[in-house]
Amino acid sequence: MALAPNTADKGILPDRMIDALARGGAIVPARPFVPGQIQPASLDLRLGDVAYRVRASFLPGPGTPVADRIAALKLHQINLSEGAVLETGCVYIVPLLERLALPADIAASANPKSSTGRLDVFTRVIADGTRGFDRVGAGYSGPLYAEISPRTFPVLVRAGSRLSQIRFRRGAATLDPAALASLHAAERLVDDDNADVSEGIAVGVDLAGFGSLIGYRAKRHTGVIDVDHRAGYEVADFWEPISAREGKLILDPDEFYILASKQAVQVPPDYAAEMVPFDPLVGEFRVHYAGFFDPGFGYAGAGGKGARAVLEVRSREVPFILEHGQIVGRLIYERMLARPDKLYGEGIGSNYQAQSLKLSKHFKT
């Protein structure tokens, strides 16, 4: 299936090629796409009409359909057509409205949308026969499912809610250290004269503060958040502000924090990026959710001046002291197959283009 003149190239498919995949039958939506569903370098995935509460998370494994595992593990079935609340501490599997019939040279990977991660909703995509979450092999043909487990806030979802996004790529597109260093020299990917670009761009945490504020800690036992309701909730009902404390913060076990990167970052138009956790051996914490950064994120030519990466941070079993500037993640850059028709921030309803420390779009500013 021809997608563009440079079919031999390796890279992430931009918006118009995603649209071409759909028109060619490689993406099969149960309902027509809605406005804004195709992003500059990804496609938002929509929940279907039913959710299954299951006893535990699982991977189907080679040769096993996800539907078979659902049948063996489901506790009950929930109708999402009118909306339903997903409770904290439970695991749900939801068939998605999009299924795939990928060409042999196209693979895909998925991630929670930014707003999903900032609500501490643990979301992963599963495909039939897969050995790993959020990865879809080249040539895959079959349904997609979302595993959803709210960690802190109960959430109201419905058929059509968009919690995850998927990227499509041809071949290995990740920049090696030399190519990344060259791109940083040309574009200044982060505002750090001593940036570590050896294994992706190192990203540190800002604990000096935005005024006196350095972040937020999620409250427990809150009300429900409707994932489709924008700017509808008071911050104080769900979050405790954290004040600057001499550049240090003690992370309490099993608490959820929203912090921001020390560096402002940008993604040039011909590239996409993904935040990945830093080496877990450096401490008992991690950036809880990986995330996609579209072409144009924070980019001056797309109306940005660099933007902070918002960090969803969780400690593990023990308290851990986090210090200002400590590396908590890395930005991995990949080539695009072609520049998107619309960059992040260019009139497409981008929520986080000029962000510093920012909660999800669900909260009043």
C-alpha positions, -999 to 999 in steps of 0.1 A, spaced: 0 0 0 17 32 -12 15 60 14 39 86 1 66 90 -26 94 82 -1 80 47 8 115 34 14 122 58 42 120 50 79 100 72 103 68 81 120 37 85 98 23 121 99 -14 131 99 -21 128 62 -5 93 60 -26 82 90 -56 94 70 -43 75 40 -40 43 61 -76 47 71 -89 54 36 -69 23 24 -85 0 50 -55 -4 73 -74 14 101 -110 3 104 -131 24 127 -165 11 138 -177 47 135 -164 76 114 -135 95 128 -144 127 148 -128 161 144 -93 163 160 -90 125 163 -60 125 139 -32 144 156 1 156 139 18 122 145 -8 100 161 -43 88 162 -66 90 193 -82 57 201 -119 56 212 -135 34 238 -163 11 225 -197 4 240 -188 -21 267 -162 -25 295 -153 -57 312 -141 -57 348 -115 -85 351 -97 -101 380 -62 -91 369 -42 -75 342 -29 -99 316 -11 -104 283 -27 -128 258 5 -143 245 12 -158 211 -18 -172 193 -43 -162 220 -71 -137 212 -77 -111 239 -114 -120 238 -106 -155 251 -87 -141 281 -116 -117 288 -140 -146 288 -119 -165 314 -112 -135 337 -142 -112 335 -162 -104 367 -189 -84 351 -198 -64 320 -205 -26 320 -225 -7 294 -206 25 283 -232 38 258 -246 61 285 -214 65 305 -202 46 335 -178 51 364 -146 32 365 -135 27 402 -100 30 415 -81 -1 422 -100 -21 395 -89 -34 361 -111 -30 331 -107 -41 295 -125 -21 268 -127 -31 231 -118 0 211 -137 14 181 -106 12 159 -92 -21 146 -62 -26 124 -52 -44 92 -16 -30 89 6 -34 59 36 -57 64 60 -28 67 40 -7 92 41 -12 130 25 8 158 30 18 194 5 33 219 6 56 249 -19 73 273 -29 107 262 -14 135 282 -46 143 300 -51 106 309 -16 104 325 -22 135 345 -53 120 361 -33 89 371 -54 66 350 -32 37 341 -40 28 305 -24 4 281 -33 -10 247 -35 -47 240 -36 -65 207 -43 -102 200 -14 -126 205 9 -99 218 38 -104 243 39 -67 253 16 -38 261 13 -8 238 32 -25 210 16 -37 177 37 -57 153 41 -49 116 13 -64 95 -10 -69 125 -46 -75 116 -72 -76 144 -89 -57 172 -74 -34 198 -83 -32 235 -76 -7 263 -67 -19 297 -78 8 322 -71 10 359 -77 43 376 -52 47 404 -62 79 423 -95 93 410 -126 74 399 -134 85 363 -166 87 342 -160 74 307 -183 66 278 -183 51 243 -161 74 222 -139 87 251 -103 90 241 -78 79 267 -50 65 245 -32 74 212 -13 53 187 16 61 164 24 43 132 60 38 120 79 23 92 112 7 103 135 19 131 132 57 133 150 65 166 179 89 164 213 75 174 234 96 198 254 112 170 223 122 151 206 135 183 237 155 192 237 171 157 200 179 159 204 195 193 233 216 181 212 228 152 178 233 170 186 235 208 161 209 218 164 219 255 174 251 271 204 235 288 240 243 277 252 211 293 224 188 281 231 151 282 222 136 248 239 103 251 208 81 254 181 106 245 177 141 260 180 139 298 152 157 316 155 169 352 128 180 376 122 216 387 119 219 424 129 256 426 94 266 420 70 286 398 66 314 422 63 295 454 47 265 438 66 234 427 38 209 420 7 191 432 -1 160 452 -33 142 444 -59 140 472 -75 107 481 -113 99 483 -124 126 459 -154 129 436 -156 115 401 -139 131 371 -156 130 338 -128 125 313 -147 144 286 -155 174 308 -130 202 301 -123 230 327 -151 217 349 -134 210 383 -119 230 411 -82 223 417 -86 224 454 -111 195 454 -86 171 439 -51 185 445 -29 197 473 -4 224 462 33 218 471 54 248 480 91 251 473 113 236 500 150 244 494 150 224 462 140 191 477 108 170 479 102 138 498 80 115 478 57 95 499 51 58 489 21 53 466 13 90 463 9 107 429 26 140 421 24 164 392 57 182 387 75 199 358 108 195 340 136 219 348 143 222 311 120 238 284 119 214 255 109 216 219 103 191 191 112 204 155 86 198 128 104 169 111 107 149 144 85 134 171 96 125 206 86 102 235 93 106 272 106 74 287 115 67 324 150 72 335 170 42 347 152 28 377 185 20 394 190 57 403 162 57 429 129 44 442 107 65 420 98 68 383 80 90 359 48 70 359 36 75 324 55 77 292 41 102 267 42 113 231 54 147 221 41 158 186 61 177 160 59 213 169 56 209 206 71 240 222 86 249 188 91 286 181 78 283 145 45 268 158 39 295 183 60 280 212 90 292 231 99 259 245 76 242 269 81 223 301 74 186 302 49 178 328 60 148 350 37 123 366 58 110 394 52 81 419 75 67 445 77 30 451 78 12 484 99 36 504 100 74 508 125 90 484 141 125 484 139 141 450 163 171 444 162 200 421 175 191 387 176 154 393 172 134 361 138 117 360 133 109 323 146 110 288 132 123 256 138 99 227 136 116 193 124 99 161 123 110 125 90 117 108 84 101 74 72 136 63 63 169 80 27 169 93 2 192 76 -6 207 110 20 210 137 12 209 174 0 243 185 -11 254 150 -49 258 154 -56 222 163 -68 227 199 -35 218 215 -38 221 253 -2 222 264 18 241 238 32 268 261 28 249 294 50 252 325 35 235 355 0 225 343 -27 201 355 -49 183 330 -74 201 309 -102 189 332 -94 216 359 -102 252 360 -73 276 356 
